[in-house]
Amino acid sequence: MEITSPSNDIIINRVANSGLITIDLEDFYHPGERVVYDLKQNLFEELLLREKDFREFLKTHDWTQYAGKNVAVTCTADAIVPSWAYMLLAVHLAPHAHMVVFGTLDDLEDALFRDALAAINPEDYREAKVVVKGCSKYPVPLSAYVEISRKLQPVVASLMYGEPCSTVPIYKRKKS
C-alpha cells in the first residue's frame, strides 16, 4: 500500500505489505457472566457435608439461575469434602451453565480460553507470520498466550507478540 504525502513523497505502509496475520486473543473472550458456587454453604457448621441434606438441597435448588453462566465450583471452608459432592454439583449445573469447572475464577477463565482456543486449526496458519496482539480491554490470562504459542509454533514461519508496528519476536523457524 502506497500513499503520497503532501510533499509528493511516497509513503509505503510496510505493516500492510508485510503479510502479517494478527490474532487478538480478546476475540476468544466468552462474554457470559462468571460466578462462584461455594460448597461451604452446604456444609453442616462449615465442617462436614451431610449426604442426605445435600441430596435434598440438590433436588430443591433452582438450578435455572445458572442458565448460560460460567461457574467455578469451590469450597472456601477448611473442610474435607468428598469428591462425589463436586460430581453431583457438576451434574446439576451442567444442563444449565455454559461451563462448569472446579477451582477459582482464574481457573474458570483459563478453561474458557482453553476451550475457545481449541477451535483454532493450526493448519490455517501454516508458514504464516503471526502476531499475537498484546493489549486488550478484556482480561486475557497468561495461559491463553502459552496455549496459542504451543498450538501455533509447530506450523508458523514466525510468531510475534505485540502490535504489527512494534513486535517482540517469540519464534522464527530456521531456514533449511
N, C-alpha and C positions, 0 to 999 in steps of 0.2 A: 504494500500500500504506500503510495506516494502522495504528498501534499506539497503544494507550492506555498512558500512563506511570502509575506508582504515584500521582501527584498528579492523575490524571484529565486530564492534558493530552494532546492528540492529537499524536503524533509521526508526521510524514509522511516516508516514505523517498523522497526526491527522486531518488536514483540509480535505484531500481527503477522509478519512474514516468517516467524521462527518455527511455526508448526507445533507450538506447544499446546498441550491439552491440559486444561485446568480442571482439577477435581475439588469441589468445595464440599467438605465433609458436613457442613451445615445443611446441605441438601438431603442428608440422610437422617436428620433430626426428626424423631417422631413427635408430633405436636400434642399427643394425648397427655392428660393430667397424670402426674406421678403421685402415688400415695404409699404410705407405710401401713401395713397391718401388723400391729404389735401383739403377739400372742400373750403378752403379760396380762392383758385384760381378761383372759380366760383362765388364769391360774387362781387356785384357792390360796388366799393370803400371800399371793405373789411368790409362792414356793413350789407348788406342785399342781399338776394337771389331773383333774378327776375325769376319767374317761366318760362315765355316764353323763355328767354335767356338760362336758364338751360336746358329746354327740347330740345332746338335746339342743344346745346352742346352735350347732351346725344345721339342724333341721328347721329351726325357727328364725334364724337370722335372715335379714333381707339382703341377699347377695346381689340383687339388681343394682344396688347403689354403686357397684364397681364396674358397671357396664362401660366398656371402651377405655377404662383406665389402665394404667400400668402400675402394678402392685409389687412392692418389696415386702416380703414376709420376714419377720424377725421376732426376737424375744429380747427385750431390754432388761428383763429381770434376771437376777443371778439365780437361775433355777435350771434343773435338768429337765429338758422337755424331750419326750420320746420322738423318734423320727417319724413315726406314723402320724403324729399330730400335724406336722408340716405337710405330709402327704394328703391328709384329709382336707386341710385348708386349700391346698392346690386343686384338689378335685372339685371343691365347691366354688372356688374363684374362677377357674379356667373357662367355664361356659360363658362367663360374663366379661371378664377382663381381657384387654388386648394382650397383656403379657404379665406373667407371674414369675417372680424369681425369689430365691432365698437370699437375704442379705440386706444391705443398706441401699439408700437411694443412689449412691455411687455405683454399687453393683448392678442396680437396675439400669442405670444409664449405659454402663458397659455392655450389658446384654442387649439393650435396644439397638445400639450401634453395631454390635457384632452381627445381630440378626439382619439389619439393613444392609451391611456391607457384604453379607453372604450372597446377595443378589448380583453383585458385580461379577461379570465374566472377564477374567483376566485377559483372555484372548482378544477382547475388544481393544486392548492396549498394547498388543504385541508390537515391539520395535518403536513404540511411541516415546516422545519426550513429554513426561508428565510432571506437572507442578501441583502439589497438594497445597491448597490455599491455607494460609495460616490464621487469618483473622476472621472471626465470625461473631454474630450477635447472640447466637445460642451457645451454651456450654458444650464443647466437644471434648470428651475425655481423652486423655493421653493414649488409652488403649486403642482408640479408633485410629490414631496416627500409626501406632505399631501394627495394627491389623492391615491397614491399607498398604503399608510398606512390605509386610510379609507376603501379601497377596500379589502385589504387582512386580516386586523385584525380579522374580524369575523370567518375566516376559518383556519388560520395558527396556528401551535403549538407555534412558536416564530417568532418574527420579529426583525431584527437587521439592523444596519446601519454601513457602512464602507467596509472593506475588510475582506474576510474569516479568515485571520490570526490575525486581530485586529478589533473587532466589538464593537459597542455601543449597548447594549440591548435597545430595544424600547418597546417590548411587549412580554410577555410569558403567555400562557394560564395556569390557575391554574389547578392543578391536582384534579380530582374529586374523 
